[in-house]
């Protein structure tokens, strides 16, 4: 999702555009999310993990292919909830030192969208503009929950409850292959360690696990969306 992020510097002359003007949002298959978002997002997107080196990152799985900006734009304009990092874009958070949990506000310095109206990040006196304040609010919510999200993930991974989820789909005449994603193990016998993990965090983790499981049914929506995109592309080509 991010192309060229750098630390946000107070008072610099940055420009912001309407969120859905950024083409880079249509170039991401997944968006990192925090567990606090699961209740809203799990009704629309599969909530899964992706491997990042030896670690795991919780993500919303938003598309089977790229680019998909037009489809994503229609979905969000119809009222589907935005992941917090989409709401915050092009602002982002970086965690240079994962031990202390401190974050640095970043900005993705991407080319200006064609014909887009710009708003400043900083007003003349140095205060944040209204569009920047809204984005900062989304970052604050995300940042406030990322520690808990990572703790959930570490606990589930350490208990052997996360399994690779390679996707091999045939949709019409198109093949889709996506690697690097993970889900909770599905077999009942494989989930023997889950009650102990839930006992550590209580209802919050139990609810999150349920939302994760239910969210996987949204794969059908992604398949239907992929099929519709291909039909539309074929019609445009002819």
N, C-alpha and C positions, 0 to 999 in steps of 0.2 A: 504493500500500500504506500509506503514511504519511498521517496526517490532520492532526496538530498537533504537530510535533516541536519540542522545546526542549532546550537543554543540560541534561544530568544534573548536578544539584548535590549535592555531598557532604552526607550527613546529612539530606536532605529526606525527608519521609514519603510515599514513592511506594509503590504497590501493584503486585504482579505476579500474573498469573493463568496458568493452564495455556495453553500456546501456542495450542491449537486452540479456546480459548474466545473468541478475538478475532475478531469478525465482519469486521473490516477486512481480514484476510488473504484473505477470500473476495471482495474487491472489486478484486483486482489481476489483470490478464491476464498480467503478467510480473513477475519478481523479479530485481533486479540480482544478478549472481554474479561470482565470481572464477575465473580459469582453473584454479586448483587444484581446483575442484569439478567440472570437466568430466568427469573419468573416472567419477565416481559418478552425476552427473545426466544425462549424455548417453544413458544407457540408458532413460530415462523421459520426458524433456522435450526438445523442440527447444532447442538452445543457439544463440541468434541475437544480433543487436544491435538496439538501438532508437536512433533519432535523438534527440539532445538538443541542440537548437539546431544549431550547426555541428559538433557532436561526435557520438561514438557511445558507447553503453554496452552492455556485454555483459550479457545477461539470459537467464534460463530462461523459456520460454514455457509457462505453466502452465494456461491455460484459454482457450477461444474466446469465453467470455461471462462476465458477472458478474450477480448474485452466484453463487458456486460453493463456498461454505464446506463444505457437507455432502459434496460429492464430494471436495474436497481433504482433508477430515478422514478419510474412508474410505480414501483412498489412503495417507496418512501412517500411519494406524493399521495398515494392512496390511503396512507395512514399507518403503514407498518412501522414499528418502532425502530429508531436508529440506535445501533450500538454506540456507546459513549464515545469511543475514539473516532467514529464517523461524525458524530455531533461536534466533536472538538476540532476536527481536521481544518486546516493544516497544522494546528498545534498538536503537540505530542508530549509524552513523558519519557524520559530516559532514567535508568537506575544504574549509575556508574558503579556504585558500591552496593551490591545486593545484601551485604551484611547489615548495614544500618538502615536500609530501606528509604534513604533520602532520594528524592527525585529532582531532575532538572527539566524545566520546561524547554521544549524544542519547537522548531518550526520547519516544516517541509518547504523548501524553497523551490517551487516548481514554476514553469513558465506561466505567464498570465493567460487565462482562458480567453479565447477570442470573443470580443464584444461584451465582455463581462464588466459590470459596474464594481468598482473597488471601494472598500472601506478601510480606514487605517486600523492598525492594531493599537497604536498609541495616539491619544489626542495631543494637541499642542502643549498642554501643561504636563504631559507625561502619564496621565491616567489612561486606563484601558477604555477603548471604545465599547459601545454596547455589543456589537458582534463579537469582539474579543472577550468581553466579560462572560457572555453566554458560553463560549468555548472553554474558558477557564473553569467555569462551573462544572462542566462535564468532566474535565480533567481532574478536578478536586474529588468528585464522586468516585471516579475510577481509581485514583491514587489512594483514596481512603480505604478501599476494599481489596487492593491487590495483594496485600500481605496475607489476608485471610484466604484469598483465592489460591495463592501459592502454597499455603499450609495445607489446604484441602488436597491439592494436587500431589504434594510430597507424601502425604499420608497414604493416599490411594496407590501411588506408584510403589512406595516402600512395601506395601502389603501385597504387591503383585497383582493388583486389580486393574491395571491398565494394559490393554492389548492392542497390537498393531491392527489397523483397519484399512488395508489396501483396497482401493476401489477399482474394479474392472467391470465397466458397464458397456452394454451395446444398446444404443438408443437410435432406433431407425437404422440408418446406414452408417452412423458415427460411433466410434469407439472412444470411451473416456477412461483414462488411466491416471489415478492420483495416488501417490504414496506419501508417507510421512504423517498420516493422521492416526489417532488412537481413540479408542472408546473403552468404557468399562467392560470387563469380561462379561459374557452373556450367559454362560451356563450356570445354573444354580449351584452346582458343586464347586465351581471356580470362585464363587462369591462367599465362600466360608469365612474369609477374613473380614468381610464387610461389616458385620455387627460390631466388631471390636473397633474398627475405624469410626463408625458412627457414634459409639459410646464416648469417644474422645471429644467430639464436637457437638453431639446432641442433635436437636431438631434441624439446625441449619444445614448440616451435611446430609441428613436423611432427605430433607426437601430437595437439596441440590441433586442428589443421586436420582431421585424420582423425576425431576425436570430433565436431567440429561437423558434418561431412558425414553421419556415421552418425546423429547425433541427429535429423536432419530426418525420418527414417522414423517418428519418434514423432508426427508430425502425424496419422497414422491413429488413434492412440490418443486424441488430443484430439477428433477427429471422432466416434469411437465414444462417448466420454464425453458430448459435447454431445448426441448423439442419445438416449442413455439418460436424460439429464437432462430432455429435452423429453418423452419418453415418460412418465417419472415425474410430471412436472408436469401432463401431460394427464390421467393417471389420478387424481391428487389433485383436479383441478378437477371431474372428473365424479363 
